[in-house]
Amino acid sequence: MSRHSAPLTLSAEERSELDRLIRSHSTPQQLALRARMIVLAADGVGVCETAQRLGVWRKGVSLWRARWLAHGAGEAVAERLQDAPRSGAPATITAEQTCAIVALACERPEDGAVPISHWSASDLAREAVRRGIVTSISPRSVGRFLKRI
């Protein structure tokens, strides 16, 4: 192990869970990659060699080793390998409101007494506010919701 690498020791349960994450076909690839980094560290592989084997930057390997060591052993393995929370404003429109707006878009405008033949994003935004689904919403936000489906 390189003299700059922090030594990692894994419990049998942690090792088993990391191996399961690596082998599972449903594990997101970034999570599996991070699990490989931790397993290699526990096997005594240095930061540089780990980066070469996995085709990633040394800085990323060092970052995930440090995060692994910083988190408590009582925390679940998958949680220890998750991304850090991102900055930014919290969402103002809930998932339920989004679903209600999408459901509104699936309705025929004539059924809701709206005198148009097809919904536009601005028509949907106005109707969502009129029905009390949201207090305010921009047509652009409505368009983003509909683009995701």
C-alpha positions, -999 to 999 in steps of 0.1 A, spaced: 0 0 0 12 35 -8 24 55 22 -2 82 13 -31 59 14 -52 56 45 -55 20 56 -90 6 53 -103 -24 72 -137 -39 64 -160 -60 86 -172 -92 70 -207 -77 66 -193 -46 49 -172 -67 25 -201 -89 17 -224 -59 10 -197 -42 -12 -192 -74 -31 -230 -77 -36 -232 -41 -49 -203 -48 -73 -219 -80 -87 -255 -68 -89 -268 -60 -123 -292 -34 -109 -266 -14 -90 -260 21 -106 -225 21 -122 -212 50 -101 -221 32 -69 -204 -1 -81 -173 19 -91 -171 34 -56 -176 0 -41 -147 -13 -62 -125 16 -49 -132 7 -13 -126 -31 -19 -93 -24 -36 -83 -1 -7 -91 -29 18 -70 -53 -3 -40 -30 2 -40 -15 -33 -27 21 -34 -45 51 -48 -25 54 -80 -28 17 -88 -66 18 -80 -70 47 -103 -52 30 -131 -71 -3 -127 -105 14 -127 -96 41 -153 -105 71 -130 -86 100 -115 -64 96 -84 -82 125 -68 -116 107 -71 -101 75 -55 -87 96 -26 -120 114 -22 -140 82 -18 -115 66 5 -116 97 27 -154 98 27 -155 61 36 -133 67 66 -152 98 76 -186 80 78 -194 59 108 -193 21 106 -229 20 118 -241 36 85 -253 14 57 -227 6 30 -248 21 1 -254 53 21 -217 57 27 -211 56 -11 -239 80 -20 -233 115 -35 -231 144 -11 -262 166 -10 -261 194 -36 -265 230 -29 -294 250 -44 -329 260 -35 -353 232 -24 -380 221 -48 -412 242 -46 -434 218 -65 -440 184 -49 -441 151 -68 -479 150 -61 -484 184 -77 -463 173 -107 -484 142 -111 -516 163 -109 -503 186 -136 -494 157 -159 -529 142 -152 -544 175 -162 -525 174 -194 -540 141 -202 -575 155 -199 -593 169 -228 -596 207 -224 -633 207 -234 -641 184 -204 -628 211 -180 -648 238 -197 -617 253 -213 -625 267 -247 -595 253 -266 -589 221 -286 -553 213 -274 -533 222 -243 -504 245 -245 -479 249 -217 -493 283 -208 -529 270 -208 -519 241 -185 -501 265 -162 -531 288 -159 -555 259 -154 -533 243 -127 -534 276 -108 -571 280 -114 -578 245 -100 -556 251 -70 -530 225 -78 -502 250 -74 -502 287 -63 -481 297 -93 -461 280 -120 -445 291 -152 -453 276 -186 -416 266 -189 -419 245 -157 -449 228 -171 -430 221 -203 -402 205 -183 -426 182 -165 -442 171 -197 -408 166 -214 -398 140 -187 -427 117 -194 
